[in-house]
Amino acid sequence: MSERIKSAGKRYRLEFGAAMTFYMVVLFGAKFLADGVEPGAWLTTLAIAPVVPIVFACIAFFRYYGSLDERERRLMSDAAALSLVIGIFTALTLGFLKSFGVFHFEWDMLWFGPFLIALWGIVRCALLLKR
């Protein structure tokens, strides 16, 4: 791996880490402030406020992705494709279990994004070990 990619990786981890820290602060702050707020514009703003740091995380990722060479991009793309297939299978399975009353998971859509991101990281590591 070249120095340029290593440097981009360090910058990505810093930017992504800052975005996730900001996300946690906004998420818990919005949840705290939302207690007792009547439905309306203010509650809607609080509910979607945690999306803003996710935008920063996405910007950090695409900046990093743009600095990669073809091999690293291929590895990330393969990991994303495999993660998507596993994620869809998991979502369908949980959906069927929930619709038949076998399993009930609160906030299932809220956790699907972080699940896919974590899964992508695991699959990427597995593909790195395989190659």
C-alpha positions, 0 to 999 in steps of 0.5 A, spaced: 500 500 500 502 506 497 504 512 502 498 516 499 493 511 500 496 510 508 495 518 509 488 518 506 486 512 510 489 516 516 485 522 514 479 518 513 479 515 520 480 521 523 474 525 519 470 518 520 471 518 527 469 525 528 463 524 524 461 518 529 463 522 535 458 528 533 453 523 531 453 520 538 452 527 541 447 529 536 443 523 537 443 523 545 442 530 545 436 530 540 433 524 544 434 528 551 431 534 548 425 530 545 422 528 551 416 532 552 416 536 546 409 536 542 409 533 535 411 538 530 416 542 526 421 542 532 420 534 534 421 533 526 428 537 526 430 533 532 428 527 529 432 528 523 438 531 526 442 525 527 442 524 519 447 531 519 453 527 522 452 521 517 452 526 511 459 528 514 461 521 514 459 519 507 463 525 505 469 522 509 468 515 506 467 518 498 473 522 499 477 516 501 474 512 496 477 517 491 484 516 493 484 509 492 487 505 487 484 500 482 485 494 487 483 497 493 477 500 490 475 493 487 476 490 494 471 495 497 466 494 491 466 486 492 465 487 500 460 492 498 456 487 494 457 481 498 455 485 504 449 488 500 447 481 499 448 478 506 444 484 509 438 483 504 438 476 506 438 478 513 432 483 512 428 478 509 429 473 514 428 478 520 422 481 516 419 474 515 420 472 523 417 479 525 411 478 520 409 471 523 410 473 530 416 469 531 421 475 533 420 482 534 425 487 534 424 494 536 427 499 531 429 494 526 430 500 520 434 504 525 439 499 526 440 496 519 444 502 516 450 501 522 449 493 521 450 494 513 456 498 515 459 493 520 458 487 516 461 491 510 468 492 514 467 485 516 467 482 509 472 487 507 477 484 512 475 477 510 476 479 503 483 482 505 485 475 508 483 471 503 487 475 497 
